[in-house]
Amino acid sequence: MYNDAVIANKVREAILLAAGVNAQDIVIAAHERVVHLSGEVDTPEQVRLAEAAAAGVEGVLRVENDLYVRPGRWPPAEPEILPWYGRR
């Protein structure tokens, strides 16, 4: 039998340990083994990484991902960070 509080804590741990994810503003909830992620992250890649980390936790049936990228964070304003961004 799975406990939603335990699942939520395991998901939080998995996201905190996921390389490249800033979990500071991610809210995690679990109900009947369905995990709901909400809040803000810095990049689209962090949205995908957080969802993958949550989905990999034992006992999770499904992940509902409502994470969004902070306005103004993506794409970076500095072209040196991503020199290919905006090229055609």
Helices and strands as residue ranges (DSSP letters): H 4-17, E 26-31, E 34-41, H 44-55, E 62-69
